[in-house]
Amino acid sequence: MSALRGKISAGLSLLFFTVTPLAAQEGKAKLTRELVDVLRDFSGRRSVWVRVQAVETLGKMGPDAADAVPALARFLDDSTSRDAEVLEEAVVKTLGRIGRAARPAIPSLVRISRRSFDLEKAAAEAIDQILLTPASEQEDVPTLMRNLRDRDASVRLRAAKLLGTLGPAGKPAMPLLTEALKDPDADVRRVALQALRKIDPGAKPGEPEIGVFIQDLQDPDPSVRLRAAKVLARLGPVAASAVPALLEATNDEDPDVRRVVLEALAKIQPR
């Protein structure tokens, strides 16, 4: 294991500190091949965690690990019960981090997503990352911020999704994303909320976020109303501003929504 760590450390150093572009490219290709070999070692000589570490290193390389895509997709297609789900999930996440170059692996991601709820969630996020990776550097944060105010809801939606994939790098867009929580389009509101959570995972729920779920309580789709009520119930007393909307929702036509609404009211205003 120490030998593998040494190779990974040396390889990552090569990625960032090489003198010539050609040497850097050759170093990346060599490291990619070695890490793929670790993943595909079915001899039992390497533990699952060593193989996971190799896959996660490919993920840290991002687009520079594009050469690994065919092998990663084959691994998912050939994966059986002998492969720990934690390893499958690591491969799925790494394909997402590779980005656009991982598009050929989307069918494999769809197939592996049927295995479990966790894999389904990871695959959905990876496919989003792959499909939404900007085709060029022209789609930078300022451009995406402008697109959040576009007249076309699909443009606003795409901008919010892309900002979410940037993580902390999308912080300059947080005020506009917060503004987008009041967007007339429900999908834009929800994706803007997801983007804010990805950009600042430690932020506590505030009134703008609660406002999204208040609006969702009036959505024509009962599943959306149900989800909103569940989230408000989970927030508890923090969601006090949602009480009037929840009281109105006690008359919802869907019995499941009514039940969860009552649960939410009990948690927000405990006796």
KAFEN-V242012 format. One record per pair of residues at least 4 apart in sequence whose ideal C-beta (glycine too) atoms are under 8 Angstrom apart, sorted by the first residue. I is the first residue (numbers start at 1). J is the second residue. If there is no record, write none. Layout:
BEGIN
i=(I,I)
j=(J,J)
END
This chain:
BEGIN
i=(1,1,1,2,3,4,4,4,4,4,4,5,5,6,7,7,7,8,8,8,8,8,8,9,10,11,11,11,11,11,11,11,11,12,12,12,12,13,14,14,14,14,14,14,15,15,15,15,15,15,18,18,18,19,20,21,22,23,24,25,26,27,28,28,28,28,29,29,30,31,31,31,32,32,32,32,32,32,32,33,33,34,35,35,35,35,35,35,35,36,36,36,36,36,36,37,38,38,38,38,39,39,39,39,39,39,39,39,40,40,41,41,41,42,46,46,47,48,48,48,48,49,50,51,51,52,52,52,52,53,54,55,55,55,55,55,55,56,56,56,57,58,58,58,58,58,59,59,59,59,59,59,60,61,62,62,62,63,63,63,63,65,65,65,66,66,66,68,68,68,69,69,69,69,69,69,69,70,70,71,72,72,72,72,72,72,73,73,73,73,73,73,74,74,75,75,75,76,76,76,76,76,76,76,76,77,77,79,79,79,83,83,84,85,85,85,85,85,86,87,88,88,88,88,89,89,89,89,90,91,92,92,92,92,92,92,92,93,93,93,93,94,95,95,95,95,95,96,96,96,96,96,96,96,96,97,98,98,99,99,99,100,100,100,102,102,102,103,103,105,105,106,106,106,106,107,108,109,109,109,109,110,110,110,112,112,113,113,113,113,113,114,114,115,115,116,117,118,119,120,121,122,123,124,125,126,127,128,128,128,129,129,132,132,132,132,133,134,134,134,135,138,139,139,139,140,141,141,141,141,141,141,141,142,142,143,144,144,144,144,144,144,145,145,145,145,145,146,147,147,147,147,148,148,148,148,148,148,148,148,148,148,149,149,150,150,150,151,152,153,153,153,153,153,153,154,155,156,156,156,156,156,157,157,157,157,157,158,159,160,160,160,160,160,160,160,160,161,161,161,162,163,163,163,163,163,164,164,164,164,164,164,165,166,166,167,167,168,168,170,170,170,170,170,171,171,173,173,173,174,174,174,174,175,176,177,177,177,177,177,178,178,178,180,180,180,181,181,181,181,181,181,181,181,182,182,182,183,183,183,185,186,186,186,186,186,187,188,189,189,189,189,190,190,190,191,192,193,193,193,194,195,196,196,196,197,197,204,205,205,205,205,205,206,207,207,208,209,210,210,210,210,210,210,210,211,211,212,212,213,213,213,213,213,213,213,214,214,214,214,214,215,216,216,216,216,217,217,217,217,217,217,217,217,217,218,218,219,219,219,220,221,222,222,222,222,222,222,223,224,225,225,225,225,225,226,226,226,226,226,227,228,229,229,229,229,229,229,229,229,230,230,230,231,232,232,232,232,232,233,233,233,233,233,234,235,235,236,236,237,237,237,237,239,239,239,240,240,242,242,242,243,243,243,243,244,245,246,246,246,246,246,247,249,249,249,250,250,250,250,251,252,252,252,253,254,255,256,257,258,259,260,261,262,263,264,265,266,266)
j=(5,47,50,6,7,8,38,46,50,53,54,9,53,10,11,31,34,12,31,35,53,54,57,13,14,15,27,28,30,31,34,35,57,16,31,57,60,17,18,23,24,27,28,31,24,27,28,31,61,64,23,24,27,23,24,25,26,27,28,29,30,31,32,61,64,65,33,67,34,35,57,61,36,58,61,64,65,67,68,37,67,38,39,54,55,57,58,65,68,40,54,58,68,71,72,41,46,50,51,54,51,54,55,71,72,75,87,91,71,75,45,46,51,82,50,51,51,52,84,86,87,53,54,55,87,56,86,87,90,57,58,59,72,87,90,91,94,60,90,94,61,65,68,72,94,98,65,90,93,94,97,98,97,65,97,98,99,98,99,100,101,69,94,98,98,101,102,72,94,98,73,95,98,101,102,104,105,74,104,75,76,91,94,95,102,105,77,95,104,105,107,108,78,108,79,83,91,88,91,92,105,108,109,111,112,108,111,83,88,112,87,88,88,89,115,116,118,119,90,91,92,112,115,119,93,118,119,122,94,95,96,109,112,119,122,123,126,97,122,125,126,98,102,105,109,126,130,102,122,125,126,127,128,129,130,129,102,130,129,130,133,130,133,135,106,126,130,130,131,109,130,110,127,130,131,111,112,113,123,126,127,114,123,127,119,123,119,120,122,123,124,119,120,119,120,120,121,122,123,124,125,126,127,128,129,130,131,132,161,165,133,165,158,161,162,165,165,138,139,162,139,143,143,144,162,144,145,163,166,169,170,172,173,146,172,147,148,159,162,163,170,173,159,163,172,173,176,150,155,156,158,159,156,159,160,163,173,176,177,179,180,192,156,176,155,156,159,155,156,157,183,184,185,187,188,158,159,160,180,183,185,188,161,185,187,188,191,162,163,164,177,180,188,191,192,194,195,165,191,195,166,170,173,177,195,199,170,191,194,195,198,199,198,170,199,198,199,199,200,174,177,195,198,199,199,200,177,195,199,178,196,199,200,179,180,181,192,195,196,199,192,196,208,188,189,192,189,192,193,196,208,209,211,212,189,208,211,188,189,192,189,190,215,216,219,224,191,192,193,212,215,216,194,212,216,195,196,197,209,212,198,199,200,203,209,201,203,238,209,210,235,238,239,210,211,241,212,213,214,232,235,238,239,241,242,215,241,216,228,217,228,229,231,232,239,242,218,228,241,242,245,219,224,225,227,228,225,228,229,242,245,246,248,249,261,225,245,224,225,228,224,225,226,252,253,254,256,257,227,228,229,249,252,254,257,230,254,256,257,260,231,232,233,246,249,257,260,261,263,264,234,260,264,235,239,242,246,264,268,260,263,264,267,268,267,239,268,267,268,267,268,269,270,243,264,268,268,269,246,264,268,247,265,268,269,248,249,250,261,264,265,268,265,257,258,261,258,261,262,265,258,257,258,261,257,258,259,260,261,262,263,264,265,266,267,268,269,270,271)
END
